[in-house]
Every structure is written in C-alpha cells, then in structure tokens.
Amino acid sequence: MQHIALGIHGGCGVMARGDLDDAGWADARADLARALRAGWNVLQAGGRAVAAVEAAVVVMEDSPHFNAGYGAALNTDGEALLDAAIMDGATLAAGAVSAVPCSRNPVRVARALMEAGESLMLTGPAADRFAEAHGLPVMDPGYFVTERQRRALARMQALRAAGTDRAASEAEKHGTVGAVALDADGHLAAATSTGGFTNKPVGRIGDSPIIGAGTYARDGACAVSGTGAGEFFIRHVVGHEIASRMRYLGEDLATAANRVVMEDLAPYRIGAGLVAIDSMGRVVTPYNTQGMYRGWVTPDGTIHVATHEEIFVLKSE
C-alpha cells in the first residue's frame, strides 16, 4: 500500500482581500477544510480515488462560497445552469453533465453516469431526469440562486452595458471547484464542477465537463482539474496536455503544469489555475491570478488551505 493524497481548488477567481472581512475568509477556508476532510476520510478508509474526489466536490457544491451548485454564477437570464465531470484514471472511464438546471450535486450525477457506462455526457433537463431515476436529489432552480450572485450579475450586466466589462475582477468573471486524488491502490481520479462565468450566454458550456480539457485523469501520469477562462482550456486541452508532457517529454508534474498555465495560456491574458496530482501523490496548484481557493492533505493527514499567498496549516481530525 502506498501513500494516499488529495488536492482541491475552489476557483482562481478569488476576491480581493478587502472584499471579505476576516470572518468571511475564515468561513471560506473552513469549507475548503471540510471538503478536504470529506475526501480524505474516503481515502483513509481504503476508498477509491473517484469516491474521494466526488465527496470533496459535493461539499464545495453545497457551500455558498464557491461557484458550483448552491451559489453558482448566473447566466444572462439569471439562471444557474451547472456543469460537472468526473474521471477514473485507472480505466479512463468518465461521466459529465452540462447546463443542468435542477440537480443539487452535478458531480454525483456525473459519477452515476460514469458508473452506468452507457453514455459519457448528458445535457440539460435530460441530466436531471437521469438524476431522478437514480435517486439523486433534484431541486427547484431557485435553490441555487443567492443574493451574492444576483449582485454579481447586476454588476456584470451594468459593466457590459457601459462597455467596461473587461474591468470586472476575476472573482466576478468566473470560478470553479475541483478535486484530484491518489488512492491506496495507486489509482488517480479528478472531478470538476462549476456554474461557468457570471452573465454567460444561455447555452454556453465551458471546459469543466469536457474530458481532457478541464477534467482529466490517467494512471501513471496525473489527474487535473482546471479553473479559469474555459474556452482557452478547451482549445489547449489543458488536462490532457499536462499528462502528455509528462508521458512523452518526461517532464515532472510541476514543470508540465507550470508550463501550460504560465506559458501556453499567457498570451491570452486570462485568469487560469488548476490543481493536479501525480502517481507519487505530489500536488501542485499553479495559478496566475491574485489568489486561488486551494488546499491539500499531506500523507500524515495535515490539512493545508489557502486563498492568497498565506498557507494555513490545520490540525487533522
């Protein structure tokens, strides 16, 4: 049995330090820690990496601090339409859902779809019907809408009307949650969930549910979950690109991930970040914005969480 490992992100669109008081930032870090503990408990009990990433992402989908599930970003019509994916690095099996209006935890629907093995991706109300058929909770669409996201939408629409939407902060533009894990059998997995970006066009799908772009896992290489301007993650097939650099160029995870985030995506001047893990359990969290919600657990169970530069070390439970 080898070391287990887990890493998460809650999006690179982190607010400026002054946008939340100390208590607010502490609450966000507490939810990151809860997500890490949920995934870590699965791994410690001998569970599969796919179960660990699902458990971690569910916690973040249920938290209002992140752009996924409850509190997700709203589109031009004021709706929260959700995307998610999960991938098992042992088999390359995957499941994904997009533009989902009612499923409480899209990552759970993606996992159920992967396990069913018939289709890889479902979109819109069809994903909700699949969720209901598999006993997963489906909510009224209003459940997902928070006052914070209503305000963000109003500001983005005002900026768009004034032609100054490029001045919006990364926090107002987008956000995503994700997790990567290595289990005791040496298998990798990744999961990602998002509401996309604030004021996104109706019907827009980002990189999170696109296997190989925002979500990817392959045993012997790495597992990756991305966050940022999804159109560019799709164009560069970011998750697969990192795994391929490791496999064909012999780069280590840190080199491959930093090359993609800091060099390949740099010409576009977009916010970008990711969490990735390799087959030795090494976790990296490169990002090019002023901050990124992120966290990881060391082999001894010590929890690390961060939003900006400072890393907080928490006692394991």
N, C-alpha and C positions, 0 to 999 in steps of 0.2 A: 504494500500500500504506500502511495506517495503522498506528498503534501496536497492539501486542498487549498483553493484560493478563490477569491471573489473580488470583483470590482464593479462599481456603478458610476453612472453620471446622471445628473438631473437637468442637463442642458447647459450650453455655453452662453446663453443669453441671460447672464446674471445681472441683476440690478446694480446700480451704483451703490456704494457703501451707505450713502446718506439716505437712500430711498426706504430703508427699513431701520428701525431702532435696534438696539442690542437684543431685545427680547425677540423681535421678529427674526433676526438672523439665527438666534439660538433655536427657535422653533423649526426653522428650515433644516438646520444641522441635526436636530433631534429626529426629524423624519428620514433624513439620509441614514442615520444610525439605525433606525427601526428597519429600514429596507435591508441594510447590511445584515442585521441580526436575523431577519427572516430567511434570507438566502443561506447564511452561514449555518443556521440550525439544520437546514436540509442537508447540507454537505457533511456536517458533523455526525449526522445520523446515518451516513452512508448513502444518502440520496444521490440521484443523478444530477448532473450539471444543468440539464434542461429544467428540472424541477426547481433548482436553486434560483436560476435567473427569472423564472416565472414568479416565484414567491417574492423576490426583491422588487420586481417591477410592479406587482399588484399593490404593494404598499405605497409606491410613488403615484400610481394611478388614483389611489384613494385620498391622496393629500392635495390640498388646495395650493400648495407651494410650487407645484410643477405643472408644466404644460402637457398633461396627459390625463385622460379620464376626467374626474371631477376637477373643474377649474381649468379645462383645456382652452386654448386660444379659439376665438370665434371668427368665422368667415364673414364675407361681405353681407350676408343675410342675417348675421347674428347667431348662427348655429355652431355648435361644436360637432364636427364630423371627424372621427378618430381613425388613426392608422396604427397598426402594430404588426410585429413579426417575431418569430422565434425560430432558431435553427440548432440542430443537433450535430455537432462536429464529428460524432462517431459514424453517422450514417449519411450525412448531408441531407437528411430529411428536414423539411421546413414547413411552416404554416404562416399565412399572412392574411390580414384583413385591411380594408381601406374604406374611407368615407362612411364609417359606421356611425349611425345616429343614436343608438339606444343601448348597446351592450356596455354594462358597467365596467368590465375589465377586458378590454380588447385583447390583451396578451393571453388571457385564459382562452378566449375564442380561437386565437391563432394556435395555441398549444393543442386544443381539442381537434382542430382541423388537421394539424400535423399528425396526430395520433390516428385519426380516421383514415388517412392515407389515400383518399380518393382525389381530392383537389388540393392544390397548394395555396391558392388565393381565392377569397370571396370578397365582394364589394357591396357596400350599401346595405339596404334592408335584408338582402339575402344572407348576409353575415349574422344579422340579428335573428333571423328565423333559424339559422343553424344553431346559434347560441341557445335559443329557447328549446329546441329539440334535444339539446344535450344538457339541459338542466342548469344552464348558466344564467345569472341574473341580468334582466333587461329592464332598463329604467325609462321613465318619461324623459324626453330630450331636455326639459328644463332642469333636470337634476345636475347636469354638467356645467350649467352657466352660473358663474359667480360675479359679484359686483366688481371685483378687481378686473375681470376680463371684459366686462361691459365698458368700464372706463378706458381700458386699453384700446378697445375697438373704436370708441368715440374719438380718442386722440389720434389714432392712425387714420381714420377717415377724414378728420379735420386737416391733418398734415397732407393727406393725398389731395384734398380739395384745394389746398394752398400751393400745391406743387413742391412741398418741402418734406415729403415722406422719407427721403434719404437721411433726414436729420434724426429719425427715430433711433432710440437706443437698441442695442442687441436684445435686451430684455423685452422690449415692446414688439420686436420683429418676430421672434421665434423662440423655440425651446423644445426639448425632447427629454425623455428618460430612457435609460438603458442599463443593462447588466451583462457581465461576462463571468464565466466560472470555469474552474477546473475541478473535476471530482476525483474521488479516491481511486477510481479505475483509470485515470488518465484521460478522460474524455472532456472535451470542451463544448461550450454552448454559449449562445448570445441571444438576447431579446431586446427589443426596442419598442417604445410606444410614444405617440405624440398626437397633438391636436393641430400640428402644422404651424403656420405663422398667422399672426393677427391680421385680419382683413384679407385673408387668402381668397382667391376666386372660388366660387361654388364649383365643386367637382375636382379641384386640384388635389393631386396625390404627390406626396414627397418621397424621399428616399427611404424612410423608416421601414415600410413594408416591402421594399424592393430587395430581394435576396442578392447579396453581392455588393450592394451599394451601402445602405445604412445599417444592414444587419448581415453578418457572415460568421461562420464557424467551420473550421476544418481541423480535425485532429492532426497532431504533428506540426501544425503551423500556429494558428492563433484563432481567437474569437474577437470580434469587433462590433461595437455599437457606436454609431455616429450621431452628431448633433450639429446643426448649422443650416446653411442655405442648401436645402436638399437637392435642388436642380443640379448643382455642381457635384454633389456626392454621387448622383446618378451618372453624370457624364464621365466621371473618373472611376466609377465602380470601386469606390474607396475601400470597402472591406476586402473585396477580392484582390485589389491591387496590393494591399499590405501583405496579405497571405502569399501572393505571388512573388513579391520582392524577397520575402523570407525564403521561399521554396526554391526559386530559380537563381537569385543573386546571392543567396547565403547571408543576407542581412539579418541582424538580430531585430527583435520586435521594436525596441526604442528607435533604432535607426530608420526602419521602414516606416513606422508611424509618423515620426517627425518629418521625414522626407515628404510624405504625402500632405500632411497638414500645413507645414511651414514653407514648403517649396512648390509642390504641384498646384495647390489651391491659392497660393499667394497672389498670383496675377489678377485674380478676380476681386480682391479686396472685400472678401466676405467673412462673416463670423463662422468659425469652424472649430470643432473639437471632437474628441472621441475617447472611449475607454476601450482598452484592448488587453488581452492576456495571452501568454504563450503556453506551451506544453510543460514548462517548468514552473508555472504559476507566477511568473513575473507580470505585474500590472503596470501599464503606462496610461497617462491621462493628458496627452498634449492638447493645447488649445491656444488660439491666437486672439482671444478677447480679453477684457479686463478681469474676467473670472469665469469659473465653471463650477456648478454644483457637482461634487465628486466625492468618492470615498472608496476605501478598500480595507481588507482584513488581512493581517499578516498571519503566518502559519500558527502562531501562538494564540490567535484569537483576538488580538488587539485591533480595535477599530480606529480608523483614521478618516476624518471628514474635513472638507474644506469648501469654501465658496470663492475666496480670493487667494492671496498668496499664503496666508497663515494656515497651517495644518493643525487641527485639533485631534489629540490622541485621547481616546475614551477607554475606560475600563471595560473589559469583556464581561459578559454575564453568564 
